[in-house]
Amino acid sequence: MEKIDFKKQLKALYGPTKSMGFHVVEVPTTRFLMIDGHGDPNVVAAYRQAIETLYGVAYALKFASRTQLGRDYTVPPLEGLWWAADLASFAAREKDKWDWTMMIMVPDWIGPAMIASTIETVRKKKQPPALDLLRVEALEEGRAVQVLHIGSYDDEGPVLARMHEDYIPDNGWVPTGKHHEIYLGDPRKTAPEKLRTILRQPIKERPEL
């Protein structure tokens, strides 16, 4: 049975290299398992519970797809949308003021009925703590700027500043939508300086004055 790896199949979206720097991608509408929350991800229990729940359902869907549909795949990477009511607090890394949506992609061949039945199976077997907060939703981003960041999450600030203050306006665009991160490494097993994170910002053309 073929095993699909979305990081390879969707290389333009999930496989950028450091040498590519800032670059523009067209992101198709994609369904995700999603859980919303607020606060410092290093501190609040809700963040850990969201991650535990997302992975529990994501791996259950992978098993259901393999056994019921004969289609196997590697569970896609964890992703997150991040924002704050006050953008200054976001730039200043005041994480206790951040809002977030953590998410994992759902393959397009898995239908709503299988998702619903799988969630109920997980509920009965594992009862993950944030299951009642889980939803499945399509994310529409369209054109976006992204870059591969290698290093600690706390070192993203200067990269994001160059993206928003230089690259985006210099090319005639303005940001739209939320800051998007894709985590290609496991922080529990990887040294901070070796973490690989895709930083993505949806954009649109700057209106004419």
TAFENCOR-V64171 format. One line per field, one symbol per residue. ss: DSSP state (h for helix, s for strand, l for the rest). psi: psi as a letter, one per 20 degrees, with the letter a starting at -180 (. if undefined). Layout:
ss=???
psi=???
This chain:
ss=llsslhhhhlhhhhlllhhhllsssssllsssssssssllllllhhhhhhhhhhhhhhhhhhhhhhhhhllssllllsssssssllhhhhhlllhhhssssssssllllllhhhhhhhhhhhhhhlllllhhhlsssssllsssssssssllhhhlhhhhhhhhhhhhhhllsssssssssssllllllllhhhlssssssssssllll
psi=ppopohhghlhhhjkqrhihbprpqooqppqqpqpqaqroiigphhghhggggghghghhhggggghhikoqqpprqqrqpprqhohhhghjknhijqqqoqqpqpqiiorhghgghgghghghghlqhkhiiprpqppohcpqprqppoaqhijhghghghghhfgghhjkrqqqaqppqpoiqoihipqhijqopppqoqrrqpqp.
